[in-house]
Amino acid sequence: MLKKFLAVSLLGSTLAFVGCQSLPQLPGTTANLNQLQNKTWVATKIGNSTIITNPSERNIASLQFDEATKRVTGSDGCNRLMGSFDAGKHSISFSQVASTRMACMNNANIDQLFNKALTQVTHYKVEGKVLQLLDNQGNSVIEFESAIQPR
């Protein structure tokens, strides 16, 4: 009887120690978040409309993510914007987004389209130098390319 008790105790202890080991990080969880950071993402499409920008323009529609502070900064093509974001493996949400209120001339309403699209974003996908912000049906609402130099 004592042998059975010791065997069960030893087996139980072994399972407890093995079960307490930390689980490995799921593939892609931090990789996706890391791909968002330390880059300037320049908007190239809003919906199906291509955005053509001159690299010498002042306020190019763009975003930068800081995972440490959960802050997002950038421009809507006219105004500077800043706010908070929360991202998971594939999901992302923006909150407390604020922007300056400059008079935007000759920008084809990119600022309005950009801000409207940003409110529809629920997911994201990073493939190489391309970031897609997606709505809850998986449609691309804003597409970005990573800039060569941070702005």
N, C-alpha and C positions, 0 to 999 in steps of 0.2 A: 504494500500500500504506500509506503514511504517512497519507493522507487517511482511509482506512478505520479505521486505528488511532485517529486523533484523533476521528473521529465516534463510534466505539464508546466511547471513553474519556469523551467529553463526555456522551453519552447515559447511560452508567453512573453518572457523577458526579451528573447531574441526578436520576436515579432514587434514588440513595443519599440525597441531600439531601431530596428530597420524602418518601421513606420514613421518614426519621428524625424528621419532624415528629411532635409528640405527637398522639395520637388524641384526638378530643373525648370528653368524659365521656358515658357512655351515659345516655340520658334516664331519670330516675327513680332512679338509684343513690344520689346524695347527697340528692335531694329527699325520698325516703322516710325516710332517716336523720335529716334535718333536721326532718321533721314529728314525730318521736318526742321531740325535745328541747324543753327550756324550757317544759314543760307538766306539769301534774299530771293524770294519767289516772285517773279515778274509775271503778271497776268498776260496771257496770250489769247484767251477766249473767254467770253461770257456767253453761256448758252451755246448757240451755234455761230455766234458772231466773232470773227477774228479781230483782235486788237492789234493794231500796228502802231508801235511807239518809236520815237526817235530816242536813242540812248542819251542824247544831251538834254532831253526835257527834264524839268525840275521834279514834277510829281508824277512819276510813273505808277500805275496801279500795281501794288506789290504788297507782300506780307512777310514778316519775320516772326518766328516763334521762339520763345524762351521757355523751355520745359521746367527749368529750376524755379522760375517765378510764376509760371502758368500765364504769362503775358503774351499778347500778340500786338505788334505795331506794324505800321505801314502807311499806305496811301491808297485812296480810292480813285486816283487819277487826277485829283484836284486838291482834296483835303487830306491832312494827316489824320490817321486814326489810331486808336489804342483801345485795348480791352483785355478781357480774360478769355482763356480757352481751356477746355478739358478734353483730353484725347485718350482713347484706348487703342487697341490693336487696329481697329478700322473705323471706330466712331470718333466724332469730334463735334463739339458744340462751342459756340461763342456766347459770351455774356458781357454785360456792362461795356458794350462798345460805344465809344464816344469819338467825335471828330470835330475838327475845326470847321468853320462856316465861311469859307472864302467864296468870292464870286467866281464861278467857273465859266469861262468863255471858250468857245470853240473846242470843246472836248467831246462832242457827239454824245453828251449825256452819259459818258462812261461812269462818272461818279454815282449817278442815280442807279444805273444798271448794276454796278458792282455792289452797292449797299443792299439793294433788293435781293440779289443773288446770295449774298452772305447770310441773310436771314433764313434761307432755305436749306442751308448746309446741315447735314446730319452725319455724313461719313466722308472718308478721304481714302485716296489710293496714291501711293508713291511708286513710280516705276522709273528708275534711273534719274534723269534730270527733270522729270515731269511729275507735277502734283496735280491731282484732280480732286476738287471738292465736290461731293455728290449730294443729291437730295435723298429722301427716304425711299425713293423708287430705284436708286442707283444711277440716275441720270447725272451727267456732268453739268454742273451749274457754273463753275469757274475752273479754268485750267491755267496752270502756271508752269514756267520753266525756271530752273535755278539760274541765277545770274552768275557770271564768272567772277565778278568782284562784289563783295558786300558793299552796300550803299551807305 
